[in-house]
Amino acid sequence: MTTEGTNFQAIILSCFVPAFSTSSCVDDLLEEDEKDRAKRASRNKSEKKRRDQFNVLIKELCTMLQVQGLPCKMDKSTILQRTIGFLQKQKDMSAQNDSCDVRQDWKPSFLSNEEFTQLMLEALDGFLVALTTDGNIIYVSDSVSSLIGHLPPDMVDQNILNFLPEREHSDVYKLLSSHMLNSDPASSDFLDSESHVEFCCHLARGNMDLKEPPVYEYVKFIGDFKFHNNVPTSSCNGLELALPRTLQSSLEEQLCLIATVRLVTPQFLKDLCNVQDPCDEFTSRHSLEWKFLFLDHRASPIIGYLPFEVLGTSGYDYYHVDDLELIAQCHKHLGKGKSCYYRFLTKGQQWIWLQTHYYITYHQWNSKPEFIVCTHTVVRWALSVRVRGQGSGVSGSPSGTIIFRGKNAKMMDHNNRPSS
């Protein structure tokens, strides 16, 4: 082949080779674009799925927050903020409950903390009370009713000084208020060193007759001062102007005395005080001498006795000595009648308030009285106290006297002079 032919082939090859190379690059670019589009589509799909799941969770949180009483329409940031606040509150409550839990080696495993606490209070003849630093009562346990005769709702929002004799007002108020002025919520040393307090004083018993002089029980307070957030505003003291500015800005952290109050002189017989409206009743039959002939099976959970334990015994053996005269007057009325409110001694040595509807049944042949049928109804303690207080008279105590029970028990007049 000549030189001219060789050059001609080279020229032709040089024209076709760039074309083949360019086509290959275009194919590669198209393939990369397809891969990028597929990746973007997959990423967008995953992102949309994630957003949908997030929106579903936000809607569920919004629904839960609406149940808590919050507004219906909230944006996402508000919903998340409310949720964080709720979780933080739950965490704080859980931590507080853990700190208040009774150690397991102190109580049987089958008792809850509330049951164990109630049993301990009953064994100690005591009750729980929470006071602000100026003496306002913000909580008192139900066991106060059987010990000193006051209902918890009647004591809450009152000042503890109202239940103390006048001669003890200054000492107790000084003890409570000194902790308020010397405390700082930011200081942990206070709760470690000065929070525990113990003192004794007299507390007034609840009187059925308002005309009677007050009777005071000698009690011992044992407790600690603690900061609490959920103190009712009506119970907050009125000494904000005397407080440092650091305390004024944190009044929601109210300093309170949480204490157990124990009777120094134990009570062996107590009123069984049912605070809730009762609906319990049972029936019995008595002879004309008022001896038990029959006792309903519903009586055992109420008074504690089984039927065979009371059959043949007199009903008067179970009545309170102060109620015997009123009960006897009711029994003198023949035929059908309703008794007064009276106290019945349960098997657990507690007084339960009852009211009895009764009637006499007659023999069908000779028409002679056969026995007395009674329906006994449990009476709410507050109702019995109110009715008896309105209907009873003065018990004969000297006018203007105060009766103290327990340590240093004396008959005192209003001028704090011992009576002769």
C-alpha positions in Angstrom: 0.0 0.0 0.0 1.3 3.4 -0.9 2.0 6.2 1.6 -1.0 8.2 0.4 -3.4 5.3 1.2 -2.0 4.9 4.7 -2.5 8.6 5.4 -6.0 8.5 4.1 -6.9 5.6 6.5 -5.4 7.5 9.4 -7.5 10.5 8.6 -10.6 8.5 8.5 -9.9 6.8 11.8 -9.1 10.1 13.5 -12.5 11.3 12.5 -14.5 8.4 13.9 -12.7 7.8 17.2 -13.8 11.1 19.0 -17.4 10.4 18.0 -17.3 7.0 19.7 -15.7 8.5 22.8 -18.3 11.3 23.1 -21.2 8.8 22.8 -19.8 6.7 25.7 -19.5 9.8 28.0 -23.1 10.8 27.3 -24.3 7.3 28.2 -22.3 7.5 31.4 -23.8 10.9 32.3 -27.4 9.7 31.6 -26.8 6.6 33.8 -25.5 8.8 36.6 -28.5 11.1 36.3 -30.9 8.1 36.6 -29.1 7.0 39.7 -29.3 10.4 41.3 -33.0 10.7 40.5 -33.6 7.3 42.0 -31.7 8.3 45.2 -33.6 11.6 45.5 -36.9 9.8 45.0 -36.0 7.3 47.7 -34.8 10.0 50.0 -37.9 12.1 49.5 -40.1 9.1 50.1 -38.3 8.3 53.3 -38.4 12.0 54.4 -42.2 12.1 53.7 -42.7 8.9 55.7 -40.8 10.4 58.6 -42.8 13.7 58.4 -46.0 11.7 58.3 -45.0 9.7 61.4 -44.0 12.9 63.2 -47.3 14.6 62.4 -49.2 11.5 63.6 -47.3 11.6 66.9 -47.8 15.4 67.3 -51.6 14.8 66.8 -51.6 12.1 69.4 -49.7 14.4 71.9 -52.2 17.2 71.1 -55.1 14.9 71.8 -53.6 13.9 75.1 -52.9 17.5 76.1 -56.5 18.5 75.2 -57.7 15.9 77.7 -55.6 17.7 80.3 -57.7 20.9 79.6 -55.3 22.8 77.3 -56.5 24.7 74.2 -57.6 22.8 71.2 -55.4 24.5 68.6 -51.7 24.5 69.2 -48.7 24.7 67.0 -46.0 22.0 67.0 -43.6 23.9 69.2 -46.3 24.6 71.8 -47.3 21.0 71.8 -43.7 19.9 72.4 -43.2 22.5 75.1 -46.3 21.4 76.9 -45.3 17.8 76.7 -41.8 18.5 78.1 -43.5 20.4 81.0 -45.8 17.5 81.7 -43.0 14.9 81.6 -40.9 17.1 83.9 -43.8 17.4 86.3 -44.2 13.6 86.3 -40.5 13.2 86.9 -40.6 15.5 89.9 -43.7 13.8 91.3 -42.1 10.4 90.9 -38.9 11.6 92.7 -41.0 13.0 95.5 -43.0 9.7 95.8 -39.8 7.8 95.9 -38.5 9.9 98.7 -41.7 9.5 100.6 -41.9 5.7 100.1 -41.7 3.6 103.3 -38.7 1.4 103.4 -39.6 -2.2 102.5 -38.0 -3.6 105.7 -40.3 -1.4 107.7 -43.6 -2.8 106.5 -45.0 -6.1 105.1 -45.0 -6.3 101.3 -48.8 -6.8 101.1 -49.5 -3.4 102.7 -49.5 -0.2 100.6 -47.8 3.0 102.0 -51.2 4.5 102.8 -52.4 1.4 104.7 -49.1 1.2 106.6 -49.2 4.9 107.5 -52.8 4.6 108.7 -52.0 1.6 110.9 -49.0 3.4 112.4 -51.1 6.5 113.2 -53.7 4.4 114.9 -51.1 2.5 116.9 -49.5 5.8 118.0 -52.8 7.6 118.7 -51.8 10.2 116.2 -52.7 12.1 113.1 -50.9 14.0 110.3 -51.0 17.7 109.9 -49.5 20.3 107.5 -49.1 23.9 108.6 -47.8 27.0 107.0 -45.3 29.1 108.9 -48.0 31.4 110.2 -50.1 28.5 111.5 -52.7 28.0 108.8 -53.7 24.3 108.5 -53.5 23.1 104.9 -54.0 19.4 105.5 -55.1 17.1 108.4 -55.6 13.3 108.2 -59.0 11.6 108.9 -57.8 10.1 112.1 -58.1 13.5 113.8 -61.8 12.9 114.1 -61.6 9.8 116.4 -58.8 11.4 118.5 -59.9 14.9 119.3 -63.4 15.1 117.7 -62.8 17.5 114.8 -63.6 16.8 111.1 -60.8 17.4 108.7 -62.8 19.9 106.5 -63.6 21.9 109.7 -59.9 22.3 110.5 -58.5 23.0 107.0 -58.0 26.7 106.3 -58.2 27.6 110.0 -55.2 28.7 112.1 -53.8 26.2 114.6 -53.8 28.9 117.2 -57.7 28.7 117.2 -57.4 25.2 118.7 -54.7 26.2 121.4 -55.3 27.8 124.8 -54.4 31.5 124.8 -51.4 31.1 127.0 -49.6 28.9 124.4 -50.3 31.2 121.3 -47.1 33.2 121.5 -44.8 30.2 122.0 -46.2 28.2 119.1 -46.4 31.2 116.7 -42.8 32.2 117.5 -41.6 28.7 116.8 -43.4 28.6 113.4 -42.6 32.1 112.2 -39.0 32.0 113.2 -38.4 29.2 110.6 -40.0 31.4 107.9 -37.8 34.4 108.5 -34.6 32.4 108.9 -35.0 30.1 105.9 -33.8 30.4 102.3 -35.1 28.0 99.6 -31.7 28.2 97.9 -29.9 27.0 100.9 -29.7 23.2 101.5 -28.0 23.6 104.9 -31.3 24.8 106.4 -33.2 21.6 105.6 -30.4 19.5 106.9 -29.8 21.3 110.2 -32.9 23.3 111.4 -35.9 21.6 109.8 -36.7 19.0 112.5 -38.9 20.3 115.3 -40.6 18.8 118.3 -42.9 20.5 120.8 -45.8 19.8 123.1 -49.0 21.8 123.5 -52.8 21.5 124.2 -55.3 21.1 121.4 -59.0 21.7 121.9 -61.4 18.8 121.5 -64.5 19.1 119.4 -67.5 19.8 121.7 -71.0 18.6 120.9 -72.4 21.4 123.1 -71.1 24.8 122.2 -72.2 26.0 125.7 -69.7 23.7 127.3 -66.2 24.9 128.2 -63.5 23.7 125.9 -61.5 20.5 126.8 -57.9 20.4 125.8 -55.8 17.3 125.0 -52.1 17.4 125.7 -50.3 16.4 122.4 -46.8 16.2 121.0 -45.9 17.6 117.5 -43.0 15.8 115.7 -42.2 17.0 112.2 -40.0 18.7 109.7 -40.1 21.9 107.7 -40.2 21.3 104.0 -40.7 23.5 100.9 -43.8 22.6 98.9 -45.1 24.0 95.5 -48.8 23.2 95.7 -49.8 25.2 98.7 -53.3 26.8 98.4 -53.1 30.6 98.0 -55.7 31.0 100.8 -53.2 29.4 103.2 -50.2 31.5 102.2 -49.2 33.9 105.0 -49.6 37.6 104.8 -46.0 38.6 105.7 -44.7 39.0 102.1 -43.5 42.6 102.9 -41.3 41.3 105.7 -39.6 38.7 103.5 -36.4 39.1 101.6 -36.8 39.7 97.8 -35.4 36.3 97.1 -38.2 34.8 99.0 -40.9 37.1 97.5 -39.9 35.8 94.0 -40.4 32.2 95.1 -43.5 32.3 97.2 -44.8 29.3 95.2 -42.2 27.4 97.2 -44.1 27.7 100.5 -42.3 26.5 103.7 -44.6 24.1 105.6 -44.4 22.0 108.7 -45.3 18.4 108.1 -45.8 16.7 111.4 -47.4 13.9 113.2 -49.5 14.8 116.3 -49.6 12.2 119.0 -51.7 12.1 122.1 -49.5 12.0 125.2 -52.3 10.2 127.1 -53.6 7.2 125.0 -57.3 6.7 124.3 -58.5 3.2 124.6 -62.1 4.0 123.4 -62.5 6.1 120.3 -65.3 7.3 118.1 -65.4 5.5 114.7 -65.7 8.5 112.5 -67.1 7.8 109.0 -66.5 11.0 107.1 -68.3 9.9 103.9 -72.0 9.5 103.7 -72.8 6.0 105.0 -75.5 3.7 103.7 -74.9 0.7 106.0 -77.6 -0.8 108.0 -78.5 -4.1 109.7 -81.4 -5.5 111.6 -81.9 -7.2 115.0 -84.6 -8.6 117.2 -84.8 -8.0 121.0 -86.9 -9.3 123.8 -89.0 -7.0 125.9 -86.0 -6.8 128.3 -83.9 -5.6 125.3 -81.8 -8.7 125.0 -80.6 -9.8 121.6 -82.6 -12.6 120.0 -81.4 -12.2 116.5 -78.7 -10.3 114.6 -78.5 -9.8 110.9 -75.4 -11.1 109.0 -74.8 -7.6 107.7 -73.9 -6.5 111.3 -70.6 -8.2 111.4 -68.7 -5.9 109.0 -70.2 -2.9 110.8 -69.9 -3.7 114.6 -67.5 -6.6 114.4 -69.6 -9.0 116.4 -70.8 -12.4 115.1 -74.5 -13.2 115.9 -73.6 -15.9 118.5 -71.4 -13.4 120.4 -74.3 -11.0 121.3 -77.3 -13.4 121.5 -78.7 -13.3 125.1 -76.8 -10.1 126.0 -78.4 -6.8 126.8 -78.3 -4.1 124.2 -77.6 -1.6 127.0 -74.2 -3.2 127.5 -73.0 -1.7 124.2 -74.4 1.8 124.6 -72.3 4.8 125.6 -73.0 5.9 129.2 -73.7 9.4 128.1 -76.4 8.2 125.7 -78.2 5.7 128.1 -80.7 8.3 129.4 -81.8 9.4 125.9 -82.0 5.8 124.6 -84.1 4.8 127.6 -86.5 7.7 126.9 -86.9 6.5 123.3 -87.6 2.9 124.5 -90.4 4.1 126.8 -92.5 5.0 123.8 -94.6 2.0 122.9 -95.3 0.9 119.3 -93.3 2.2 116.4 -90.6 4.8 116.8 -87.2 6.2 116.0 -84.3 6.5 118.4 -81.9 9.4 118.9 -78.4 9.3 117.6 -76.3 7.2 120.0 -72.9 5.5 120.2 -72.5 1.7 120.0 -69.4 0.0 121.2 -67.9 -2.2 118.4 -65.8 -5.3 118.9 -62.7 -3.2 118.1 -63.4 -1.0 121.1 -64.5 2.0 119.0 -67.7 4.0 119.2 -69.9 4.0 116.1 -72.9 6.3 115.7 -76.2 4.6 115.0 -79.9 5.5 114.7 -82.5 2.8 115.2 -86.0 2.5 113.8 -88.0 -0.1 115.8 -91.5 -1.5 116.2 -93.1 -4.1 118.5 -94.5 -7.3 117.0 -97.5 -9.0 118.7 -98.4 -12.6 119.0 -101.0 -13.5 116.3 -103.2 -15.5 118.8 -103.2 -13.7 122.1 -102.1 -10.2 120.8 -99.4 -9.9 123.5 -96.1 -8.2 122.7 -93.6 -10.8 121.5 -90.4 -9.0 120.6 -89.0 -5.8 119.1 -87.7 -5.5 115.6 -84.9 -2.9 115.0 -83.3 -1.6 111.9 -80.0 0.1 112.8 -78.5 2.7 110.4 -75.0 4.0 110.5 -75.0 7.8 111.0 -72.5 10.2 109.5 -70.3 11.5 112.4 -70.6 15.2 111.5 -74.5 14.9 111.4 -74.6 13.2 114.8 -72.3 15.9 116.4 -74.4 18.7 114.9 -77.7 17.4 116.0 -76.5 16.4 119.5 -74.9 19.8 119.9 -78.1 21.5 119.1 -80.3 19.4 121.4 -78.1 18.9 124.4 -77.8 21.3 127.3 -75.0 22.4 129.6 -73.3 19.5 131.3 -72.8 21.3 134.6 -69.2 22.5 134.2 -68.6 25.9 135.8 -69.0 28.8 133.4 -65.8 30.3 132.2 -63.6 27.3 132.9 -61.2 25.4 130.7 -60.5 21.7 131.2 -57.0 20.4 130.4 -56.2 16.8 130.0 -52.8 15.1 130.2 -49.7 16.8 131.4 -50.2 19.8 133.8 -53.9 19.1 133.8 -55.8 21.7 135.8 -59.1 23.6 135.9 -58.1 27.1 134.7 -60.2 30.2 134.4 -59.8 32.8 131.6 -57.2 34.7 133.6 -55.0 31.5 133.8 -55.4 31.2 137.5 -55.8 27.7 138.9 -59.2 27.1 140.4 -59.4 26.3 144.0 
